[in-house]
């Protein structure tokens, strides 16, 4: 038994009776009877939740959100996101996402080889040394499919110790189910991105294209998505089929096992030109189109296998296209979180404050406070002091409509409205968000320690 993977041996037979079974796009399958040692299955699921990798991922996610919170405090002297709440949300949404990935993968007939998953992880980690975004399985699966095609036409390497073993593993790999799995994972990732709606986004001050400091939002979310996959095994494990023609993406497989695999799904993007919710909606749409396109190419490759190369190229360059398309859209639009001549534009709202209670949202413009027109953030707080007991504001919504809000002002905290305004000409602090490789990040840490000096 390999660390982190738990194989549950069960026996599966197909009965003569038939009944409908819905797996999203599938409409008719056969009734399934599973004869198994329920204690073994229960133990497998229990062992999954005591797996150290599970909690290692939990710690990683929490530390990520805690680092995000520390950055917010350095910039704004306030906490926008709660690390604990974000982690709980990452687990809850991730469990739902993992369940959907498992069901959709099983329903579409995705059966993988256990050794292929190790190759996938190895390639992903190597690619991360070049760029962190290459850690995504889309790149590793695409490269594995191309390498597999090369091993089919080039004679094996037998005179180099170690390389011959790797060569043989790649030659025996089955990349098509992996590419289909990548498509399913991105489809559910799109659902999670849309569901999250940018709630984990953090406001930042960054350097714009013309050297000025502008407001931006970093959308950087992770979800703990434990996945149950069908894996090909030796005869004597699972036999039979869920429905005629199953498994679709590995038709030569006849015996199967269940693998419980702890995984983390996440995405990262930044926007200077729109609100986090709009950016998340756009990202989810693009991911959905990418996933459907890749899944369609994988399905065609089942009937005409050479098309797997087209699917591999699409997995690689299609995913890169998502990255560059997002950057292109950011460049062609004007920055959104910059000063407005009509009033004080809101960059962010601190949770639990009066600004949140009265419904002020990022992107809105405060035009008047207590009847006094405000144009810069220096005008805001003197206007708040004009009425020591009550505050009335005229706010211009993102749609350009005027709304009136009001709240009580308590003694001693008239300046604590709870909003973060966009940067102005006097803003000097900003974050340098350079996309780095793992090697560059390690180098930066060593430089901070003055290693070798």
Secondary structure as the mmCIF struct_conf table of DSSP 4:
data_model
#
loop_
_struct_conf.conf_type_id
_struct_conf.id
_struct_conf.beg_label_comp_id
_struct_conf.beg_label_asym_id
_struct_conf.beg_label_seq_id
_struct_conf.end_label_comp_id
_struct_conf.end_label_asym_id
_struct_conf.end_label_seq_id
TURN_TY1_P TURN_TY1_P1 UNK A 3 UNK A 4
STRN STRN1 UNK A 5 UNK A 8
STRN STRN2 UNK A 11 UNK A 19
STRN STRN3 UNK A 23 UNK A 23
TURN_TY1_P TURN_TY1_P2 UNK A 24 UNK A 25
STRN STRN4 UNK A 26 UNK A 26
STRN STRN5 UNK A 29 UNK A 35
HELX_RH_AL_P HELX_RH_AL_P1 UNK A 38 UNK A 49
TURN_TY1_P TURN_TY1_P3 UNK A 50 UNK A 50
HELX_RH_AL_P HELX_RH_AL_P2 UNK A 52 UNK A 76
BEND BEND1 UNK A 77 UNK A 78
BEND BEND2 UNK A 81 UNK A 81
HELX_RH_AL_P HELX_RH_AL_P3 UNK A 83 UNK A 107
TURN_TY1_P TURN_TY1_P4 UNK A 108 UNK A 109
STRN STRN6 UNK A 111 UNK A 112
HELX_RH_AL_P HELX_RH_AL_P4 UNK A 114 UNK A 128
TURN_TY1_P TURN_TY1_P5 UNK A 129 UNK A 130
HELX_RH_3T_P HELX_RH_3T_P1 UNK A 132 UNK A 135
BEND BEND3 UNK A 136 UNK A 136
HELX_RH_AL_P HELX_RH_AL_P5 UNK A 137 UNK A 153
BEND BEND4 UNK A 154 UNK A 154
BEND BEND5 UNK A 159 UNK A 160
TURN_TY1_P TURN_TY1_P6 UNK A 161 UNK A 162
HELX_RH_AL_P HELX_RH_AL_P6 UNK A 163 UNK A 171
TURN_TY1_P TURN_TY1_P7 UNK A 172 UNK A 172
HELX_RH_AL_P HELX_RH_AL_P7 UNK A 175 UNK A 196
TURN_TY1_P TURN_TY1_P8 UNK A 197 UNK A 200
STRN STRN7 UNK A 202 UNK A 207
TURN_TY1_P TURN_TY1_P9 UNK A 209 UNK A 210
BEND BEND6 UNK A 211 UNK A 211
STRN STRN8 UNK A 213 UNK A 224
STRN STRN9 UNK A 227 UNK A 232
TURN_TY1_P TURN_TY1_P10 UNK A 235 UNK A 236
BEND BEND7 UNK A 237 UNK A 237
STRN STRN10 UNK A 238 UNK A 238
BEND BEND8 UNK A 240 UNK A 240
BEND BEND9 UNK A 242 UNK A 243
TURN_TY1_P TURN_TY1_P11 UNK A 244 UNK A 245
BEND BEND10 UNK A 247 UNK A 248
TURN_TY1_P TURN_TY1_P12 UNK A 249 UNK A 252
STRN STRN11 UNK A 256 UNK A 261
STRN STRN12 UNK A 264 UNK A 271
BEND BEND11 UNK A 272 UNK A 274
HELX_RH_AL_P HELX_RH_AL_P8 UNK A 276 UNK A 303
BEND BEND12 UNK A 304 UNK A 304
TURN_TY1_P TURN_TY1_P13 UNK A 305 UNK A 306
HELX_RH_AL_P HELX_RH_AL_P9 UNK A 307 UNK A 313
HELX_RH_PI_P HELX_RH_PI_P1 UNK A 314 UNK A 318
HELX_RH_AL_P HELX_RH_AL_P10 UNK A 319 UNK A 332
BEND BEND13 UNK A 333 UNK A 333
HELX_LH_PP_P HELX_LH_PP_P1 UNK A 334 UNK A 335
BEND BEND14 UNK A 336 UNK A 336
STRN STRN13 UNK A 337 UNK A 337
BEND BEND15 UNK A 338 UNK A 338
STRN STRN14 UNK A 340 UNK A 340
TURN_TY1_P TURN_TY1_P14 UNK A 341 UNK A 342
STRN STRN15 UNK A 343 UNK A 343
STRN STRN16 UNK A 344 UNK A 349
TURN_TY1_P TURN_TY1_P15 UNK A 351 UNK A 352
BEND BEND16 UNK A 353 UNK A 353
HELX_RH_AL_P HELX_RH_AL_P11 UNK A 354 UNK A 357
TURN_TY1_P TURN_TY1_P16 UNK A 358 UNK A 359
TURN_TY1_P TURN_TY1_P17 UNK A 362 UNK A 363
STRN STRN17 UNK A 365 UNK A 369
TURN_TY1_P TURN_TY1_P18 UNK A 370 UNK A 371
STRN STRN18 UNK A 372 UNK A 373
BEND BEND17 UNK A 376 UNK A 376
HELX_RH_AL_P HELX_RH_AL_P12 UNK A 377 UNK A 384
TURN_TY1_P TURN_TY1_P19 UNK A 385 UNK A 386
BEND BEND18 UNK A 387 UNK A 389
STRN STRN19 UNK A 390 UNK A 396
TURN_TY1_P TURN_TY1_P20 UNK A 398 UNK A 399
BEND BEND19 UNK A 400 UNK A 400
STRN STRN20 UNK A 402 UNK A 408
TURN_TY1_P TURN_TY1_P21 UNK A 411 UNK A 412
TURN_TY1_P TURN_TY1_P22 UNK A 414 UNK A 415
STRN STRN21 UNK A 419 UNK A 421
HELX_LH_PP_P HELX_LH_PP_P2 UNK A 422 UNK A 423
TURN_TY1_P TURN_TY1_P23 UNK A 425 UNK A 426
HELX_RH_AL_P HELX_RH_AL_P13 UNK A 438 UNK A 448
TURN_TY1_P TURN_TY1_P24 UNK A 449 UNK A 452
#
